[in-house]
Structures are given as structure tokens and as C-alpha cells.
Amino acid sequence: MKIHKKAAAAVAAAGIGYAIGNINPAYVLGLRKGYDIRKKGSGNAGATNLMLLEGKKAGAFVMAFDISKAAVSVGLSRSLLPKLRSAGELAGAGCIFGHMYPALMNFRGGKGLACLGGVILAFGVHDFLLTLFLESVLLMATRYLCLVPITASVFYPVYHGIMSGNWEGAAILGTVALPIFKKHRENLERIREGKELKVDFLWDKDSELERIGWSEME
């Protein structure tokens, strides 16, 4: 593939991912309920915040949707641009950026956890299950969900490079690590202050919200 054609294909792959990433079901469901999800609860346009605001079913739907849109963006780009070695990685990273910084939402989107999971899943069920296992161990040890995307965004690109031999693609996936970290800096600050939500909210929501003083989420 000639250099200019490769560049055009790379832009197309990233563009496909970014465009799909702009589709934010948490934001849409919030609007249907009469509010901007970015102005309620934690202010995050993602599954966890919607789960707190509207319940587990709504949160699970959004998480499944965000995982699926990332996986679709990777698969679609690889199918449409088979000669571009890193088409999937470009689309995957593009989707995560599109979710976190969506042009359709004035660049104020979610934090990327579910989309990152979808990208990993698109590269293989084994990759997904291994990452899920390791992050589950971390989650059970710390009880802080925000640590999962931060660590996974560093771990998976390295693992991907080792297993696939495509270090160009690994580097592309690695570009999401710093933005994901920045998106979660406020969470890390709340951990230091003892005000960050723990995964316990899944089975004891009321106690968790009372513990951190976010009863207004009810």
C-alpha cells in the first residue's frame, strides 16, 4: 500500500471508530428522562452513572451498547480496510476517543471503560477474558472501579503487542492510556479523600451513596 493511500486508509479507520464512538446511549436515555446526564450524579455520561440514576437494567444496557459499538468499530474497519494492518487498532482507539470526546456532545463524553472492553473483546475472547480476570482481581482487592480502565489501558496495549507482534497497533492502542488517566484524576482524588464510590454500590447502593455523601443521586 502506497504511503498516501495508507494515510488515507488510516484516517478512514480512525474516523469510523470516532464516529461510532459519538453514539452515547447514556446521554440519549438521560434526555428521554428529561435531563442531561452530565449535570446529574457523578456527571459522567456512562453506564455507572446511569445505573445510579436509573437502575441496574438501564446501566447494563448502556454498558452492553458501549462494548458493542467499540467491537463493531474494530470489526467494521478491519473488514472495510483489510490491507491496512492496524485498521482495527485505529478504529478501536478512535471509538474510545469518540466516546470520551464526542463532537456531537461538545467533547464532553464518558470515561471509556466499556469501550475499552469492547476493543479488547474485538481482538479476541481470550484477550478479553484474561484482562477481565486480572482486572477483577484488582477490583476485588481495591474495590475501586475507576482503577480498572486506568490499569487496563496500560496493560492491554503491551499484551497486544507481545501476542500479535504488531507493535504499531499496540502503540496506537496505547494512545488512550493518558486520556483515560486524565478522565479519572478526579476519581483518584476522591479515593484520597475517602469519597470515591466502591464497587459495593452494585449490591448496597444506599449505603455507598450515604457513605460518600452523594444521597442526592437518589
Backbone hydrogen bonds, N-H to C=O, Kabsch-Sander energy under -0.5 kcal/mol:
donor,donor_aa,acceptor,acceptor_aa,energy
6,K,2,K,-2.9
7,A,3,I,-2.4
8,A,4,H,-2.0
9,A,5,K,-2.4
10,A,6,K,-2.4
11,V,7,A,-2.2
12,A,8,A,-2.2
13,A,9,A,-2.6
14,A,10,A,-2.4
15,G,11,V,-2.6
16,I,12,A,-2.6
17,G,13,A,-2.0
18,Y,14,A,-2.7
19,A,15,G,-2.7
20,I,16,I,-2.2
21,G,17,G,-2.5
22,N,18,Y,-1.1
22,N,19,A,-0.6
23,I,20,I,-1.5
24,N,22,N,-0.8
28,V,24,N,-1.9
29,L,25,P,-2.9
30,G,26,A,-2.0
31,L,27,Y,-2.2
32,R,28,V,-2.0
33,K,29,L,-1.1
33,K,30,G,-0.5
34,G,31,L,-1.2
35,Y,30,G,-2.4
37,I,35,Y,-0.7
39,K,36,D,-2.7
40,K,37,I,-1.2
43,G,40,K,-2.1
45,A,109,G,-0.8
46,G,44,N,-1.7
50,L,46,G,-2.0
51,M,47,A,-2.5
52,L,48,T,-1.8
53,L,49,N,-2.0
54,E,50,L,-3.5
55,G,50,L,-0.5
55,G,51,M,-1.5
59,G,55,G,-2.0
60,A,56,K,-3.0
61,F,57,K,-2.2
62,V,58,A,-2.1
63,M,59,G,-2.4
64,A,60,A,-2.5
65,F,61,F,-2.4
66,D,62,V,-2.7
67,I,63,M,-2.4
68,S,64,A,-2.3
69,K,65,F,-2.8
70,A,66,D,-1.5
71,A,67,I,-2.1
72,V,68,S,-2.9
73,S,69,K,-1.9
74,V,70,A,-1.9
75,G,71,A,-2.4
76,L,72,V,-3.1
77,S,73,S,-1.9
78,R,74,V,-2.1
79,S,75,G,-1.8
80,L,76,L,-2.6
81,L,77,S,-2.3
84,L,81,L,-1.5
85,R,83,K,-0.8
87,A,84,L,-1.8
90,L,86,S,-2.5
91,A,87,A,-2.3
92,G,88,G,-2.7
93,A,89,E,-2.6
94,G,90,L,-2.4
95,C,91,A,-2.5
96,I,92,G,-2.0
97,F,93,A,-2.5
98,G,94,G,-2.6
99,H,95,C,-2.1
100,M,96,I,-2.3
101,Y,97,F,-3.4
105,M,102,P,-1.5
106,N,103,A,-1.3
107,F,102,P,-3.3
108,R,105,M,-1.4
109,G,100,M,-2.1
109,G,107,F,-0.6
110,G,99,H,-1.7
116,L,112,G,-2.4
117,G,113,L,-2.1
118,G,114,A,-2.2
119,V,115,C,-2.2
120,I,116,L,-2.2
121,L,117,G,-2.4
122,A,118,G,-2.0
123,F,119,V,-1.0
123,F,120,I,-0.8
124,G,121,L,-1.5
128,F,124,G,-2.1
129,L,125,V,-3.0
130,L,126,H,-2.6
131,T,127,D,-2.4
132,L,128,F,-2.9
133,F,129,L,-2.4
134,L,130,L,-2.4
135,E,131,T,-2.7
136,S,132,L,-2.1
137,V,133,F,-2.0
138,L,134,L,-1.9
139,L,135,E,-2.7
140,M,136,S,-2.6
141,A,137,V,-1.8
142,T,138,L,-2.4
143,R,139,L,-3.1
145,L,143,R,-0.6
147,L,144,Y,-1.2
148,V,145,L,-1.7
150,I,146,C,-0.9
151,T,147,L,-2.1
152,A,148,V,-2.7
153,S,149,P,-2.0
154,V,151,T,-0.8
155,F,151,T,-2.9
156,Y,152,A,-2.5
158,V,154,V,-1.0
159,Y,155,F,-2.4
160,H,156,Y,-3.4
161,G,157,P,-2.2
162,I,158,V,-2.2
163,M,159,Y,-2.6
164,S,160,H,-2.6
165,G,161,G,-1.9
167,W,165,G,-1.2
170,A,166,N,-2.0
171,A,167,W,-2.2
172,I,168,E,-1.9
173,L,169,G,-2.5
174,G,170,A,-2.0
175,T,171,A,-0.6
175,T,172,I,-1.2
176,V,173,L,-1.5
177,A,174,G,-1.3
180,I,176,V,-2.3
181,F,177,A,-2.4
182,K,178,L,-2.7
183,K,179,P,-2.3
184,H,180,I,-1.1
184,H,181,F,-0.6
185,R,182,K,-1.1
188,L,184,H,-2.1
189,E,185,R,-2.1
190,R,186,E,-1.9
191,I,187,N,-1.9
192,R,188,L,-1.8
193,E,189,E,-1.6
194,G,190,R,-0.7
194,G,191,I,-0.9
195,K,190,R,-3.1
196,E,190,R,-0.9
199,V,143,R,-2.5
201,F,198,K,-2.0
202,L,199,V,-2.0
203,W,200,D,-1.5
204,D,200,D,-2.2
208,E,204,D,-2.0
209,L,205,K,-2.6
210,E,206,D,-2.1
211,R,207,S,-2.4
212,I,208,E,-1.9
213,G,209,L,-0.6
214,W,209,L,-2.6
217,M,214,W,-2.2
218,E,215,S,-1.8
